């Protein structure tokens, strides 16, 4: 378990450093870099928490629609407001998204799958 944890940490460091190296090499903005990492983080957290629900076509479609909305809200808030203020619209959007998902797909409570 310890080696897996260390390996995962090293992989994350390599991916993070690599993404900034690619940004410098190809001259794209930080906005796109952070947007990509926000998308990866959102997908990883939802996919880990709700892994079994991705077998349902409706849930997969919901996520494909919801992730770009989440990224637009998160990046729009980050571009317009200081970081602490930008957390408010992102928190509201995440709450609305998860609430809709719970209503539509009868998601399990935390820890129960």
MODELLER restraints for C-alpha pairs under 7 A, 6 or more apart:
rsr = mdl.restraints
at = mdl.atoms
rsr.add(forms.Gaussian(group=physical.xy_distance, feature=features.Distance(at['CA:35:A'], at['CA:71:A']), mean=6.51, stdev=0.5))
rsr.add(forms.Gaussian(group=physical.xy_distance, feature=features.Distance(at['CA:35:A'], at['CA:75:A']), mean=6.40, stdev=0.5))
rsr.add(forms.Gaussian(group=physical.xy_distance, feature=features.Distance(at['CA:38:A'], at['CA:71:A']), mean=6.73, stdev=0.5))
rsr.add(forms.Gaussian(group=physical.xy_distance, feature=features.Distance(at['CA:39:A'], at['CA:67:A']), mean=7.00, stdev=0.5))
rsr.add(forms.Gaussian(group=physical.xy_distance, feature=features.Distance(at['CA:39:A'], at['CA:71:A']), mean=6.32, stdev=0.5))
rsr.add(forms.Gaussian(group=physical.xy_distance, feature=features.Distance(at['CA:53:A'], at['CA:59:A']), mean=6.51, stdev=0.5))
rsr.add(forms.Gaussian(group=physical.xy_distance, feature=features.Distance(at['CA:54:A'], at['CA:60:A']), mean=5.47, stdev=0.5))
rsr.add(forms.Gaussian(group=physical.xy_distance, feature=features.Distance(at['CA:70:A'], at['CA:93:A']), mean=6.93, stdev=0.5))
rsr.add(forms.Gaussian(group=physical.xy_distance, feature=features.Distance(at['CA:73:A'], at['CA:90:A']), mean=6.37, stdev=0.5))
rsr.add(forms.Gaussian(group=physical.xy_distance, feature=features.Distance(at['CA:74:A'], at['CA:90:A']), mean=5.57, stdev=0.5))
rsr.add(forms.Gaussian(group=physical.xy_distance, feature=features.Distance(at['CA:77:A'], at['CA:86:A']), mean=4.87, stdev=0.5))
rsr.add(forms.Gaussian(group=physical.xy_distance, feature=features.Distance(at['CA:77:A'], at['CA:89:A']), mean=6.95, stdev=0.5))
rsr.add(forms.Gaussian(group=physical.xy_distance, feature=features.Distance(at['CA:78:A'], at['CA:86:A']), mean=5.57, stdev=0.5))
